[in-house]
Amino acid sequence: MINADEIAGIIKQRIATYATGTNEAEIGTVIEVGDNIARIYGLDNAQASELVEFPNGLNGIVLNLEEDSVGVAIMGPDTDIKEGDKVRRTGRIASVPVGDALLGRVVNPLGQAVDGKGEIVSNQYRTIENTAPTVIERQGVKQPLQTGIRAIDALVPIGKGQRELIIGDRGTGKTAIAIDTIINQKGQNVICIYVAIGQKNSTVAALQQTLEKHGAMEYTTIVTVSAAEPASLKWIAPFAGCAMGEHFMLSGRDVLIIYDDLTRHAQAYREVSLLLRRPPGREAYPGDVFFLHSRLLERSAKLSDEKGGGSMTALPIIETQAGDVSAYIPTNVISITDGQIYLQTGLFFQGIRPAVDVGISVSRVGSAAQTKATKAVAGRLKLDLAQYRELAAFAKLASDLDKATQQQLNRGDKMTAILVQKQLDPQPMEDQVIVLFAATRGYLDAFPTNRMQDWAHQFVAFVHDKYPAITDTIRTTSALSDDVSKQLIAAIDEFNEGF
């Protein structure tokens, strides 16, 4: 509550400023502070999302515009801020530095370096909240963004400009898919931005080392905010990362952005909203939590050629509790994105990794975002796996199965095994095609299931060594012609004799 002394002080201040004729409209007074939220009196002309400056140099972002005060989220520790402090308007809307200076760096949501490699020097800034491109300014998603993961590139393809949700319980390998995708962009001319929201500093440090080891850090920016930092910083982190990506997209380049994860983002926004006394809705989230994520993800697009043809592909991550995809935040984000990659705990513990449940996972862009070569092998794969899943459920109950059913179950086992892939080992499109070609045409049916990984590994090495023309042709033409298919069948037969 505001006490009488404060009211008296404000009245006295009003009288004093009125008598002298000076104008103090741009300076306000803190009347309440706590939990990284301040209420400030006297900033009548403040704008939404404007930065204000506290006496200790910290910034705050104006969130609530009320009749007699404004609610401000403080971007840092509020321990030095006390009632009665003067607060200055900056006239700037919250923005972050953008450009090539950020590549290879680890920054906080305000764009300040936290990797100990000196400060970031950039003369370009971009506001963190921007309007998404309109329908006219976009074009359809039709170029593939290769993840290097067989199970995803073949079954749930991702295109440039798409938003594909990665969803699953804790510890099912969601981040692993994101990291593999970043590593696979090496030499593809794609800029990557990884936003770590509320993660341990040790986790982010390990991630940075992994990317450096694979030479991926040179085209990547990590935006990080640790679990110990204020909710207000966690809330702006994805928007800051998105602004950095938008800069590259608008200059005609391709960007991949990963939000890890939006569950923690929603929780941080809920915390800020409740502290600002905004009315709670379902699960105590504020009413605009859907708008929070939709305005963020809608900024990812494939721009039209008139706009430079750049793209920003988003891979938001959502953590579910006990596989509950129908909770509030998961359903919200599923409805905003163009498909989801669903990771299942059961599959993970069976050793099927990445633990992609190909039954529930879907890409709403579909095969439009695949090369002709991948399309040629993936069509059969989807059908075989769907039939295998149906039969596998019945096979548990039946005792004697006819030969055709046994053959189909055997083929399904081989397919499932061939889609298993080691972490940090993304595979180029042409190598995926030759392996899946052999699997879908039944050339692996005779070998034991536990040898599938050996087979795939040795076969790729064999083709590169003896028949490099096959993979070169597939890479350059992105198609699987009849000639190449014949050569490939000959290569498989030759390899299988010695395997």
N, C-alpha and C positions, 0 to 999 in steps of 0.2 A: 504493500500500500504506500501511497505518497503521503508523507507526514506534513504537518502544518508548517514546519520550518522550511521545507523545500518549497512549498507553495509561496510562502512569504518571500523566500529568496528569489523565486522566479518573478514575482510581482515587482520586487525592488529592482531587479535587473531590467525589467521592462520600462520602469519609470526612468531609470538612469539612462538607458539608451534613447528613450524618447526625448528627454530633456536636452541631451547633447546633439541630437539630430544625426548620430552615426547609425549605420545600418549593419546589424549583426545577423542578418538572415542566413548567412552561409555557415554560421557557427552554432552548434547545438550543445545541449548539456545532457550528460548521462543521468537518467533518473532511476535506473534499475539495471543491475548486471548480475549475471550468474549463468553457469552451464553454457558458456560461449555465446550467450545471447544478450544483447543490450537493448534497453528501450531509451530512446533519445528524444528529448523535447527541443523544439525550436528549429528543426530542419524542414520548414514548411514546403520548400520547393524541390525537395529530394525526389529523384526518379527511382523507379523500380530497377533493381540490379545495379544501382550506382555504388561506386566505391566511396567509403568515407574513411577518414584517417583519425586514429586515436592518438593521444599525446605520446605514447611510447613507440610510435611509428607503425604499429600494427594497422592493417586494413580491415574493414568490415564491408559486407554486402547488404544493401538495403533490401529487405524482403517484404515486411508488412508496412503498408502506408495507412496509418490510422488517422483519425480526425485531429488528435492533438499530439501524437508522437509517431515515431517510426520504429519498427522492429528491425534490428540489425544482427546478422550472423557474423561473429568475430572470427577472422581467419588466423587463428593461433590461440595460445594460452591467454585466458582472461584474468590471470592472477594480478597483473599490475594495473588493471583498469578499475576505477572506483567511482562511486556516485559523485556527481558534481564535476567530473572531468569534462573538458571542452572537446567537442568533436567537430572536425572540419569536413565540409563537402569537397570532393575533388573534381566533380563535374565529369568524371570518366565513368563509363559503364565498364563493369568487370571484364578484363581482357587478358590475354596471355601472349608472350612472344611466339612467333611462328617462323618457319623457314629452315633452310639446310643446317643452320647452326645447332639445331636440336637433335640432329641425327647422331646416333651413337652415344646419346646421353641419358642419364636417369634424372628426372626432374620431379618436383612436387606440383600439385595442381595450380600453383601460381606461376609456373614456368621457371622456378628458380632451381639451379643445379643442386642435387644432393649426392653426387657421386665423387665429390672431392677433386674434380678436374678443372676447377676454376669456374668463374661465372659465365653465363651464356650471353654473348653479345649479338643482339639482333635489333635491327631498326624497324622491323615489321611487327605489328601487333594485330590481333583479331579478337573481337568480342566473343565471349564464351557461348552466349546464346544468339543463334542466328536462325532466320527463317529457312525451312527446308526448300530445296528446289521444287518448282511447280511441275505439274504434269507436262506442260509444253517444253520445259527445260530438260526433261529426261528422255532416255530412250530405253528400249527393252533390254533385258539382261540376256546376252548371247555369247559372251566370251568366257571360257572357263577360267576359274582361278584354281589351279591345281594345289591340292593339299599334300600330295605325295603319299596319301594313305589309300590303299586299294579299296577298302570297304566303303570309303566315303566318295572317292572320285568315280567309282563304278555305280554305286547305288543311290547316294544322295549328293549329286554333284552341286558344287557351289560356283556361281557365276560372278563376274566382276560387277559390283553394284548391288549385290544381293545382301539380305540380312538373314543369316542362318543361325538359329539358336542351338547352343550346345547345352543339353539339360541332363541332369542325373544326380544321384545322391553324392554325398561327400566321399572322396577317395575312389571314384570310378574312372579317373583319367581324363577329366574334362580339360584341365590345363595342359595335359600332355598333348592332346590333339592340337590345341592352339599353338604350342611351341613348335611341334612338327611342321605345322603349316607355315610358320614364320621362317623356319630353317629352309623349307622347300622353295621359298621365294628368291633364294640366292641366284643372281644372274637373270631373274625374270623382270627386272626393272619395276618392282613393286615396293613401295615404302610401307613399313609396318609400324604400328603404334600399339603398345600393350599397356592397358590401364589396369593397375593392380589396386583394388579398392579394399582397404582394411586388412591387408595381408601382413604376415610377419616380415620384418626387415630382412631376416635371415633367408626367407623364401625368395624374396626379390633379388637378394645378392647372389643366391645360387642360380637363379634364372639368368641373371646378367652374365655370370661366368659361363653358363651353358651356351648362351647365344654367342659370346665372344669366341669360345672354343670352336664353334661351327662357322665362324666368320659371318654371323648374321647381324651382329651389333652395328655394323657400319651403315645399314639402311633401316635401323630400328630406333625408336624412342620409347623409353619406359616412363610412364607417368605413375608415380606411386604415392600412396597415402597410407601410413601404417595404422594398425588397429588402435594404437594409443592416441592418435591425433583426433582433434575435434570433429564432430559429425558434420559440421559445415564444410570442412575441407573434403570429406568423403563425398558429400553431395555434389560439389562442383567438379570433382576429378574427371568423370566421363565427359562432361561438357567441355572441359579444358582440352582433353585428348582429342575430342571430335573437332574442335576449332583448329587444332594443329594439323589434323588430317585434311580438313576442308581447304586449307591454304594450298596444299599440294593438289587436291582434286580440281580446284578452280584453275590451277596452272596447267591442267591437261595431263596430270600424272595419275597412276593407279595407286590406291592406298588400301591397306588391310588394317582394320582396327579391331582390337579385342577388348571387350569389357569384362573383367574378371573380378567380382561377379556382380550382377545387377540385383541379386537378393540383398547383399550387404548395402548396396546403394539405396535401395528402397527403405531399408531399416534406418539408415542414416537420415534420410529425408523425413521419415516418420518422427524421428527424435527431434529434428529441428522444428518441424511443424507443431508438435505437441508443446514444445517449449515456447513457441510463439503464440500458444493458446488458440491454434486453429482447430475447428471442430473435427473430431475423429470420425472415421467411417468404419467400414468392415475391417476386422482384425486390428483396429486402432490406427490403420493407415489413413492419411488425409484423403479427401475426395478426389484430389487431382493427381494421385499416384500413377494412374493410367496415362494421363497427359504428360507426366514427367518422363516416362519411358518412350511414349510415342513420338514426342517432339525431338527426343534424342536420336532414336533409330531411324526416323523418317529423313534425317539429314544424310543418310547413306544413299547413294544413287549412282546410276551410270548416266552422266550428263550427255546431252545431245551434242552433235558435231559442231553446231553453231556456238555452243558454250565451251568448246575445247575438247569434248569427249573424255574428260577425266572420269575416274570412278572411285568410290569409297565403299568397300565391302566390310560389313560388320559381322563379327562373330560374338554376340552377347552370350554370356554364360549364366545359367541359373542353377542354383543348388536346391534340390528337392529334399523333403524329409520323408524317409521310408518310401520312396518311389511315388509320392503323391503328386501326380502331374496336375490334379484338379484343384490345387490350393489357389489362393488369390493371385499372388504375384506370377507363378508359372503360367496360369491361364491367360493373364493379361499379356505377358510377353509373347506367348505362343500366337495370340491373335494379332500381334503387331508384326511379327516376323514372317519371312517367306519360307517357312519350313523349320524342322527341328531334327537334330541328331540326338537320339535318346540313348543314354548309356545306362546299362543295367548292372546292378550289383551281382546278381546271380551269374551272368555271363563272365563278369570280371573274375569271379572266384573259380569259374570253370577253366580259366586260362585263356578265354577268348578275348584277346586284347588287340586293338581297341574294342571295348565291350559294347559295340554298336548293336542295338536291337533293330534289325533291318525290317521288322514288322511294323513298328510304330514310327520309325524315322522316315522323314519324307522331305523332298525338296520341291517347293511349289513352282520352281522354275523348270524342274525336270531336265530332260535330255537336251533342252535348248542350250544348256551350258556345258555340253560335252563335245569333245572332238568326234569326228566321224568314226575314228578307229575305236575309241572307248565305247561309243554307242553300239558298234557292231558286236562287241563281246559282252556288253553289260545287259543287253536285252535278254539274252539266254539266261544270264546269271540270276536276274530278278525272278524270272519264271521258275527256274529250278529251285531256288531257295524258298519261294512261296509254297510250291508243291511239297517240298521236303518238310517244311514246318507243319503242314496239315497231316502228312503221313506219320511224322515222328510222334505226334500226339496219339494217333490210333495204334501205332506199332507197340507202344508200351502195354496196351491191353491185349493185343493179339498174340497167340502162341506160334502158329505156323503162318508164314507169309509167302505169297507166290513170288516167282522169280522176278517179275517186273518191279514189284514193290521193293524187294530187297535191293535191286539194282538202283532204284531211285534213292533209297535211303543211303546206300553206299556213296552215290554221287553227291548227295547233300552233305554227308560227313566230310568229303574231300573239299567241297566248296567252302564250308565253314572253316576248315583248317587252313585253306590257302589264303583266306582273308585275314588271318592272324598276322600281325606285323610287329617287329620290335620297335620300342620307342627310340626316338632320335635317329630313325633310319628311313626318311621319306624316299619314295621311289619315283623316278621320272615316268611320265605318261607312257612312253614307248615300252619300257620294261614291264609296266603293269599290264599293258595290252598283250604282250607275248605270253605272260604267265596265265592270265585269265582265258586267253584263247585256248591254251592247252587244257585247262581245267574244264571249261564249258563244253569242249568237243569230246570229252571222255578219255583223253590220253593219259589221265592219272588214275583211272579207276582200278588199275591192276596193282598199284603200289599201296603199302600200308599207310594209314592216315597219319601216323606219327612221323612219317618221313617227308611230309608235304613241304615243310619249311626248307629242309635240306635240298629237296628237288628244285624248288623255286630259286633258291640262292645259286645253286650250281648251274642251273639251266641258263639263267641270265648271264652268268660269267662265260658260259660256253658259247652263247650266241654272240656276245661282244668280241669274243676271241676268234671264232671261226667264221661267223656270218655277220660281220658288222653292218653290211649293206641293208639287212632287214630292219634293224632298229633305226638306222640313219634315214631310211625311206619313210618309216612311220613317223619319225620326228619331223621331217621336213614337209611331208604332205598332210600329216594329221589324219590320214585315212588308211584303210586296210584293203588294198586292191587284191584282185584274184591272184596276180603273179606273186605278190608278197605272201599271201596265204599259202600258196603251193610251196614256196621256199621254206616257210615256217613249218609246215607239216613235215617236210623232208628233214629239217633240222631237229624237230621233236623226235621223229623216228630214230634218227642217228644217235641222239643223246640217250633215249630210253634204252637202247640196246646195251649201252655201257653203264647205265645207272644201277 
